[in-house]
Amino acid sequence: MPRLENSLKLLSKGYAWLPDERRRTGRDAVGVRLGGKPAVGIEGPEAARFLYDEDHVRRSHAIPEPVQGTLFGKGAVHTLDGEMHRVRKAMFVALLMREDGIASLVERTTAAWDAAVPEWSRRSEIVLFDEASRVLAGSVARWTGVPVRDEEVPDLARDMVAMVDGFATGGPRHFRARRARGRRERWLQQLVRDVRSGRTRVEEGSAVEVVSQHRDADGAQLPADVAGVELVNIIRPTTAVAWFMAFSGHALIRWPGNRERLASGDPAFAEAWAHEVRRFYPFAPFIGGRSPQRNEFAGEEIPENAMVLLDLYGQNHDPALWDTPYAFRPDRFLDRKIGEWELVPQGGGDPRTNHRCPGEQITVALISALAVRLSRLEWEAPEQDLTIALHRIPARPRSGVRLRVRGGA
Ligand code: HEM
């Protein structure tokens, strides 16, 4: 089949691009061109297994510069392969996947949320997305050992949100993201230098300390700029849980029947809520890398150096995996064991050994805890535009979810 240039289709259709191509061609793997280069879009548990095999897909020299310059940073763990990836990833796993560490982050964040509620109820209304991003950014920065004063938190949250918001566009959002990244990398680089020289002391075992002292597979300490990049790679995605809080608000407004059950605090339902919010709503569109050699998937040829993309949004709505995939039904997760290659909003497989997100448990724990609080707050939603445009990557409800908060719970 001839491969057609699809960059414009991707820009105009966003999350719907690959699912539409699969429907249109009737094929499981779609071969296209992106930016003039061959690319293949795949989806499903077998596709996920395929993508995470380093014989099929490599990350180094694969992530486009505009994505590194905004979302991930240069030299980030996302862009490494083999032994270099294994050793850097072990650092993230040790920092982010420990139960006690996750619990202390959740405790800090819920305390910050509770402390913010009285102020929210004094205002005529709040934008849930903005408030959640501040609660999250301040809490995670302090949890990592980065000193921030209360009055610095709103700017920090704005910068972290900007980096995520601007990675998939060429317009003003993109340049805002680059400026935000530059500012925050310089700030954290300096902190790493100060910790290394002994000028600043941080808690032992904190992310700042661990990243500052970490040695890569080659035995060398991380260059200070890369250490700054990796600290941003903890603070930025945790702040991005604000997207899932805005989506939680959207779901509570659209389907209020779930509210009482969520407010009951039943931990199984709160976790099911977090999974359904991550499955149902569009956030990370796809993951990918380049093919180190000629290959084939589902009958589609993958030329050497072609991009291979796993369609995360498409897989999370695949009717072969999810009954009535376009219905928001948290209880689908109550009795279901989730296969490690099935639910892929943050990648698939084993995060300890592959590129799957090491912050997934943190994400689920934060959404569960904060969504229960949101459901218990007394609020009304004024008339507003809650449209979620699928062509905008990353998507979010247009209004940011405006609420009139009447009181805490
Ligand atoms: C990787 C999504 C939260 C840290 C990833 C990947 C995705 C993702 C799709 C790439 C997986 C792959 O390429 O195979 C998300 C979403 C989040 C989230 C949607 C919700 C807001 C977090 C949090 C943290 C985090 C809270 C840290 C506290 C990372 C890191 C990587 C990563 C360090 C790179 C892993 C590697 O390359 O080995 N995430 N993530 N993420 N995420 Fe997350």
Boltz pocket constraint, residues with backbone or C-beta under 6 A from the ligand:
constraints:
  - pocket:
      binder: B
      contacts: [[A, 77], [A, 78], [A, 79], [A, 89], [A, 92], [A, 96], [A, 233], [A, 234], [A, 235], [A, 237], [A, 238], [A, 240], [A, 241], [A, 283], [A, 284], [A, 286], [A, 287], [A, 288], [A, 344], [A, 345], [A, 346], [A, 347], [A, 348], [A, 351], [A, 354], [A, 355], [A, 356], [A, 357], [A, 358], [A, 359], [A, 360], [A, 362], [A, 363]]
      max_distance: 6.0
